[in-house]
């Protein structure tokens, strides 16, 4: 019984990291139709900046805030200075963000080196507690709770606020929203900054478990694309559901079939797309 409890909780903690990445990715695609290949770079930089800021300040919360704000600013600059000039040009946008992924990877390697590094865990959530009869790391439980809280706040933002209504309307009919006099370029920038900040937060919170190392950006963006494809592009609820599915499948797949880890990740995507090409909760 302990095997199932531990690995289910491990899968859920991974799912919450994936959700932070996938939520930002699906928001950006749903509103702007940008396939942001550099999304994993924001995750990587968020983790690395957090490592430096936490070491300098000695405080996890301060380091996390600095990292998330820095990535939000970077996302704003990327959208305003680069992607805004390629509006509705999907292939140039994909190539540009892919180029940014390699550039940022080289900058991170030059700045922080090639050795794997862990983001320091917050002192409050170090150690372990007994849950369901097993001893389990407290930080992973915090991660699950925090991911659920972020999912709820994002849902409230999109479903219960005027800005969220504008975003949802822009996903369905951008021209109509522009016709109402709403400044869509400003909305684009805000959503891109939010999506980037979520990826940076994923790096901060996932760093103590997964670590930061060259290539982590590509690994996580691959998983994020699997999640949004399974859940459905443009759907926060789909991103959450897809994260749960992929997180659990990936964890149990690595335990049972470690030599087939990529196979177990992509099988759910293939099955879902075969049955429902738009994803589980995707927009048609």
C-alpha positions, 0 to 999 in steps of 0.5 A: 500500500505504501508503494501506491501512496508514495508514488501517487504523491510523487506523481501529483507533486510533479503534476503541479510543476507541469501545471505551472508550465502548461498553464502559462503555455496554454494561456499564451497560445490560447490568446496569441496563438504563439507556440513559445519554444522559449517557455522552458528557458523561463523555467530554467532562468527562474530556477537559476535566478532563485538559486543566486537570490536565495544564496544572497538573501538567505530567504527562500521567499525573497529569492522566489519573488525576485526570480518571478518578477525578473522572468515576468519582466523578461517575458514582457521585453520578449513580447514587446520587442520581438514577438509583437513585430511578428504578429500572427506569423506562426512560423517566424514566431516559432523559429524566433522563440527556438533561437531564444531557447538556445541563446538563453541556454548558452547564457545560463551555461556561461553564468551558472556553469554545467554542474547540476544545482538544486534550488535551496528548499524553504526552511519551513518545509524541510523534513518529513511528516507521516501521512496515510501511514507513510513518512513523506517529504513535507516540501512535496506536500507543500508543492501539491498544495501550492499547485492546487492554490495556483490552479484555483486562483487562475480559474478565479482570474479567468472566470470571475474577473473582468480582465479574465472575461476579456482574455476569454473573449479574445481567445474566441473572437479577437476582432470583436474584442478589438472592436469594443475598444479594448487595448489588445496589445496591452492584454497580449503583453500582460498575458505573456508576462503572466505566462512567463512568470508562471514558468519562472515560478515552476523553476523556483518550486521545481528546482529543489526536486528536479534541479537546474542543469543544461538541457532542463529547459528542453526537457520541461518544455517537451513535457509542457507541450505534451500536457497542453496537447493532452489537455487541450490548447487554450484551456486552463482546466485542460492543462490541469487535467493533462498535468495530473495525467502526465505527472502520474503516468510519467512517475509510474512509468519511470518506476515500472518501465524506466527504459521506456520513459519517453514511451510512457509519456507519449502514449497518453498523448497519442491515445487522447489525440486519436480519440479527441484531436482537440485534446480532453478539454480543448477549444474547437 
